[in-house]
Amino acid sequence: MSDRRRHRGPHPADQGLFAPEILPVLCQAVADLSWLFQRGYGQTAALKLVGDRFGLRERQRIAILRCACADDAAAQRSARRLDWGMLRGQTLAVDGFNCLITCEAVLSGGLVLRGRDGCLRDLASIHGSYRHVQETQTALRMLGEALAEFGPAHVHWFLDRPVSNSGRLRGLIEEMASLAGWPWQVELVDSPDKAIVRSGWIAASSDSWVLDRAPSWMCLPEIVVGRRGAGAWIVDLGAAERDEGFCRSPGKVSGS
């Protein structure tokens, strides 16, 4: 069946799976999963252990996995995160699909997660094919206008070459950048993650592999969240350290 979605909006089950009364449980699950990662447990075994303990559904398991990280990783990522004021005159390497899809989710009211490292992540998956949605151009325009204010010398977008429609997206980004006079370039590569890390530039990505290896990074969707305002659906599952007591009610999550 072809993908006919026009928005990157919420999954039908998300209102129940991430209801306010369930968030403390999910937050505790992130803390427990992070504790296991810190002690060397493998991802598959650790996720099953925590997911089974709290009776989590599949999307909830994906969410806690995307939000969890070991203490060491969280501290190192935090130390390498840059403020936007430090972008002036620098080059930003953008993990294209990774950042853009999260921005589209923000604009369409979809669920966006904040993990222990403070980075924003969505629950979408492109499954080898990307489809332009109604929020795509708005997201690119917001990013372009905001980045122009921060004054980077160059913004280099990396898109996954194997993903269907990556060439069309490159054309759209290049056209918008040319019309607006943004110093952007778009490159199709087989592995954006590796290309970004090899570049040595400031990384814009939420991919854990990139954040653990890039010399510095920024969370690009934060720009869209700031401009979207109160309508953005942000769920902070890394709040255990930032709000002690928020995650003190472990228990089983009922299916929704």
SULLINUR-V37243 format. One record per run of one state. SS is the DSSP state (h for helix, s for strand, l for the rest). FROM is the first residue (numbers start at 1). LEN is the number of residues. Records with the same first field share a line. If there is no record, write none. Layout:
SS = FROM-LEN, FROM-LEN
//
This chain:
l = 1-13, 18-2, 39-4, 55-3, 68-3, 82-2, 88-3, 108-3, 115-5, 123-6, 130-6, 151-3, 161-3, 165-1, 181-3, 190-2, 200-2, 205-3, 212-5, 219-2, 232-1, 237-20
h = 14-4, 20-19, 43-12, 58-10, 71-10, 84-4, 96-12, 136-15, 166-15, 192-8, 208-4, 221-11
s = 81-1, 91-5, 111-4, 120-3, 129-1, 154-7, 164-1, 184-6, 202-3, 217-2, 233-4
//
